[in-house]
Amino acid sequence: MQPIMLNRWWIYQRERFPIVAHGVLIAVFSGSAFGYSVLLRGGTKMQNFSSIIVAFVSVFIFFLHLRIADEFKDFEDDLRYRPYRPVPRGLVSLRELGWLGVSTGIIQLGFALWLAPTLALLLVLVWLYFGLMCKEFFVHDWLKAHPLAYMWSHIVIVPLINLYATACDWLVAQASPPGGLFWFLVASFFNGMIIEIGRKIRSPKDEEFGVETYSAVWGRRNAVLAWLGVVGLTAIASFISAYQINFTTFVGWLLGILVMAAVAVAWLFLRQPMTKWAKLIEKMSSLWTLLVYLCLGIIPLILP
C-alpha cells in the first residue's frame, strides 16, 4: 500500500473511527460481556484467551461496520450540510469503505468458523439485523417521522452484539445461554441509548442546519430529561445484572455516585446551555458506560 493511501486512511480513522480510543472502549465492552457470561456460569477467571480475542476482534468489526453504514446512509446529507467530512470531501470513497466492510466481514466469519462453527449462525443473525438497519426496516419515512422509534430500533443492535460476545464463552463451552443474561442485555440496550442521546445534545450555537440532534428535535429540556430517564433505567437494569453475579454492594455505590454526577451535569447544561456543558454530557455518557461495563464483567473477576 502506498504511503499516500496509508495517510488517507490514517486521517479517516482519526476523524471518524479513532482506533485507539474506540479500541479501549470496545475491549471493555467485549471483555465485560465475555466476563459476565463466565461469572454467570460460575467461573472465577477468564481462561480461554482465543475466545476473548475472537470476541474483541468481532465486536470491533461490528462497530466498524456501523460506522461504514452511517457513511452510506448519511452521504447525501453530508454532501449538502457537512462537506467537511472525509467522504464528501473525497478523502476516501464509499466504494473503498464498502470493500473494507466486506473484507472485515470475511475476517469475522473466519474467526467464528475457527472458534466454533455454530457461532457463525449467531453471526448471521446479527448480520441480518444489521442489514435491516441499513435498509431502515423498509419504513424509512415512518422512522424519520418518529425519532424515538428510529433510535430504539437501531440501538437493538447493541445487545445483539453483546449477545454474540457472550456466546464466545457459553456457546464455545457447549452450554446454553446462562440464566440472568437477559438483564445484562437490557442494561447494554439502555447504555447504548445513553451514548446515543448524550452525543446528540448540543448547545444552541453548536446546532447545525440539517443535522437532527435530539436537542433540536425534542427541545433542549426534553432531550436532557430523556437522557436522565435512560440513565435511571440503565441504573436499575445494571443493579439487577449485578445481583445475578452477587456483586451488588460495589455496583450499588458506583451507580449512586454516577447518577448524582449525571444529575449535576444535566443541571449545569440546563442552567447554562454552553458548549462545554454539552460536551460534558457526552463525556459523562462515555464514562458511565465504561464504568458500568467494567463493573459488570471485568472487575468482579479481578477482585476477590
C-alpha positions as a printed Julia matrix, in Angstrom:
304×3 Matrix{Float64}:
   0.0     0.0    0.0
   1.41    3.37  -1.0
   2.26    5.9    1.72
  -0.34    8.36   0.42
  -3.07    5.72   0.77
  -1.95    4.87   4.28
  -2.06    8.56   5.15
  -5.62    8.88   3.8
  -6.84    6.01   5.95
  -4.94    7.34   8.95
  -6.73   10.69   8.61
 -10.07    8.93   8.14
  -9.73    6.84  11.29
  -8.59    9.87  13.26
 -11.69   11.83  12.26
 -14.37    9.15  12.09
 -13.24    6.0   13.92
 -10.26    6.59  16.23
  -8.73    3.13  16.51
  -7.02    3.57  19.87
  -9.89    5.33  21.68
 -12.52    3.03  20.2
 -10.29    0.03  20.76
 -10.1     0.68  24.51
 -13.87    1.1   24.82
 -14.56   -1.96  22.67
 -12.07   -4.02  24.7
 -14.03   -3.13  27.85
 -17.36   -3.74  26.07
 -16.4    -7.19  24.74
 -14.44   -8.14  27.87
 -17.39   -7.27  30.07
 -19.81   -9.36  28.01
 -17.43  -12.31  27.97
 -16.62  -11.99  31.66
 -20.27  -11.64  32.65
 -21.04  -14.91  30.89
 -18.13  -16.57  32.7
 -19.45  -15.29  36.04
 -22.99  -16.46  35.35
 -21.66  -19.93  34.6
 -19.85  -19.97  37.94
 -16.37  -19.19  36.67
 -13.84  -17.12  38.59
 -11.46  -16.04  35.83
 -11.13  -15.73  32.07
  -9.16  -18.67  30.76
  -9.96  -19.17  27.08
  -7.84  -16.39  25.57
  -8.56  -17.41  21.99
 -12.27  -16.85  22.68
 -11.53  -13.47  24.26
  -9.53  -12.38  21.2
 -12.3   -13.52  18.84
 -14.88  -11.63  20.91
 -12.8    -8.43  20.8
 -11.96   -8.59  17.09
 -15.54   -9.46  16.14
 -17.05   -6.67  18.25
 -14.5    -4.19  16.89
 -15.54   -5.11  13.35
 -19.24   -4.84  14.24
 -18.75   -1.24  15.36
 -16.59   -0.51  12.31
 -19.45   -1.77  10.14
 -21.85    0.55  11.96
 -19.58    3.49  11.13
 -19.33    2.42   7.48
 -23.11    2.02   7.27
 -23.54    5.55   8.62
 -21.25    6.87   5.89
 -23.52    5.36   3.23
 -26.74    6.39   4.98
 -25.66    9.98   5.58
 -23.83   10.56   2.3
 -26.47   12.79   0.66
 -26.96   14.86   3.81
 -23.2    15.11   4.3
 -22.76   16.4    0.77
 -25.39   19.06   1.44
 -24.74   20.04   5.04
 -21.37   18.59   6.14
 -18.97   18.72   3.18
 -16.04   18.9    5.61
 -16.38   15.21   6.48
 -13.88   12.74   4.92
 -16.2    11.04   2.4
 -17.87   14.1    0.84
 -14.55   15.91   0.59
 -13.07   12.94  -1.26
 -10.56   11.63   1.26
 -11.95    8.09   0.92
 -14.76    6.8   -1.29
 -17.88    4.84  -0.46
 -16.59    2.09  -2.74
 -13.41    1.79  -0.67
 -15.43    1.72   2.55
 -17.68   -0.94   1.05
 -14.72   -3.18   0.27
 -13.37   -2.57   3.78
 -16.7    -3.73   5.19
 -16.75   -6.88   3.05
 -13.16   -7.85   3.82
 -13.55   -7.35   7.56
 -16.83   -9.3    7.45
 -14.92  -12.22   5.94
 -12.48  -11.97   8.86
 -15.42  -12.13  11.29
 -16.8   -15.22   9.59
 -13.39  -16.89   9.52
 -12.9   -16.31  13.24
 -16.37  -17.67  14.03
 -15.87  -20.84  11.98
 -12.44  -21.35  13.55
 -13.64  -20.9   17.14
 -16.95  -22.78  16.92
 -18.85  -23.36  13.63
 -22.2   -22.85  15.37
 -21.05  -19.33  16.29
 -21.39  -18.47  12.61
 -25.17  -18.94  12.89
 -25.35  -16.25  15.55
 -23.09  -14.05  13.42
 -25.54  -14.36  10.54
 -28.37  -13.35  12.9
 -26.53  -10.14  13.81
 -25.75   -9.53  10.14
 -29.43   -9.94   9.23
 -30.5    -7.33  11.76
 -27.67   -5.08  10.62
 -28.92   -5.43   7.04
 -32.44   -4.45   8.09
 -30.98   -1.43   9.87
 -29.15   -0.39   6.7
 -32.47   -0.56   4.83
 -34.14    1.19   7.78
 -36.53   -1.75   8.04
 -38.1    -0.67   4.73
 -40.07    2.07   6.54
 -37.62    4.95   6.11
 -40.18    7.76   6.01
 -42.07    6.49   9.06
 -38.88    6.13  11.11
 -37.71    9.61  10.13
 -41.03   10.98  11.38
 -40.68    9.09  14.7
 -37.21    9.77  16.17
 -37.78    7.65  19.27
 -38.74    4.59  17.23
 -35.78    5.24  14.94
 -33.43    5.34  17.9
 -34.54    2.21  19.75
 -34.83    0.14  16.57
 -31.2     0.92  15.81
 -29.97    0.54  19.4
 -31.22   -3.08  19.44
 -28.02   -3.95  17.55
 -26.02   -3.22  20.73
 -27.45   -6.08  22.87
 -27.24   -8.33  19.81
 -23.52   -7.58  19.56
 -23.23   -8.16  23.29
 -25.04  -11.49  22.93
 -22.5   -12.51  20.3
 -19.62  -11.58  22.6
 -21.11  -13.64  25.45
 -21.58  -16.56  23.05
 -17.83  -16.63  22.56
 -17.89  -18.03  26.11
 -21.05  -20.07  26.66
 -21.51  -21.39  23.14
 -17.85  -22.37  22.83
 -18.23  -24.16  26.19
 -21.17  -26.03  24.61
 -23.56  -24.6   27.17
 -26.92  -22.86  26.89
 -27.22  -19.09  27.38
 -26.81  -18.71  31.17
 -29.73  -17.57  33.28
 -29.55  -13.89  34.15
 -28.06  -12.9   30.81
 -31.29  -11.11  29.88
 -30.72   -8.27  32.35
 -27.17   -7.7   31.1
 -28.53   -7.35  27.57
 -31.22   -4.93  28.83
 -28.51   -2.87  30.55
 -26.48   -2.83  27.33
 -29.55   -1.61  25.41
 -30.03    1.34  27.75
 -26.29    2.02  27.82
 -26.46    2.35  24.05
 -29.29    4.86  24.42
 -27.24    6.88  26.92
 -24.43    7.18  24.39
 -26.8     7.91  21.5
 -28.74   10.67  23.25
 -25.72   12.1   25.07
 -23.71   12.63  21.89
 -26.6    14.45  20.22
 -27.31   17.07  22.86
 -25.76   20.37  21.81
 -25.71   23.97  22.86
 -27.81   26.33  20.7
 -24.76   27.83  18.99
 -23.43   24.38  18.03
 -26.59   23.2   16.3
 -26.04   22.71  12.55
 -28.67   23.23   9.88
 -29.78   19.86   8.52
 -28.36   17.92  11.48
 -31.12   16.32  13.55
 -29.81   16.32  17.11
 -32.14   15.39  19.95
 -31.77   18.83  21.47
 -33.03   20.29  18.18
 -35.82   17.77  17.5
 -37.14   17.31  21.06
 -36.04   20.6   22.55
 -33.12   21.08  24.92
 -35.02   20.41  28.16
 -36.83   17.31  26.87
 -33.63   15.87  25.43
 -31.82   16.26  28.76
 -34.76   14.77  30.69
 -34.84   11.84  28.26
 -31.11   11.31  28.83
 -31.63   11.35  32.6
 -34.55    8.95  32.27
 -32.41    6.48  30.36
 -29.66    6.9   32.97
 -32.18    5.85  35.62
 -33.35    2.83  33.6
 -29.76    1.76  32.99
 -29.01    2.03  36.7
 -31.93   -0.29  37.52
 -31.0    -2.85  34.85
 -27.33   -2.7   35.85
 -28.11   -3.26  39.52
 -30.27   -6.28  38.68
 -27.45   -7.55  36.47
 -25.03   -7.14  39.37
 -27.44   -9.08  41.58
 -27.19  -12.04  39.19
 -23.45  -12.28  39.91
 -23.58  -11.32  43.63
 -21.79   -8.03  43.14
 -24.4    -5.53  44.29
 -22.54   -3.61  47.01
 -19.77   -2.25  44.8
 -22.09   -1.64  41.84
 -24.76   -0.04  44.02
 -22.35    2.55  45.41
 -20.94    3.25  41.96
 -24.35    3.68  40.38
 -25.4     6.07  43.15
 -22.36    8.26  42.56
 -22.81    8.16  38.78
 -26.5     9.07  38.98
 -25.73   12.09  41.17
 -22.95   13.14  38.78
 -25.32   12.8   35.79
 -27.96   14.94  37.5
 -25.34   17.6   38.28
 -24.1    17.66  34.68
 -27.66   17.89  33.35
 -28.43   20.75  35.74
 -25.32   22.65  34.64
 -26.29   22.35  30.98
 -29.92   23.36  31.5
 -28.81   26.31  33.62
 -26.17   27.41  31.09
 -26.57   25.68  27.69
 -22.95   26.18  26.7
 -20.66   24.05  24.54
 -18.53   22.91  27.47
 -21.53   21.58  29.39
 -22.93   19.84  26.3
 -19.52   18.2   25.81
 -19.59   17.22  29.48
 -22.86   15.35  28.94
 -21.21   13.42  26.1
 -18.16   12.67  28.25
 -20.37   11.66  31.17
 -22.2     9.25  28.86
 -18.93    7.6   27.84
 -17.67    7.47  31.44
 -20.95    5.97  32.66
 -20.88    3.25  30.01
 -17.21    2.47  30.57
 -17.56    2.12  34.36
 -20.78    0.1   34.2
 -19.27   -2.43  31.81
 -16.1    -2.64  33.89
 -18.14   -3.37  37.0
 -20.39   -6.0   35.46
 -17.9    -8.3   33.79
 -14.29   -7.37  34.47
 -13.79   -6.01  38.0
 -15.74   -8.91  39.63
 -13.21  -11.3   38.08
 -10.3    -9.25  39.4
 -11.48   -8.53  42.94
 -11.57  -11.47  45.36
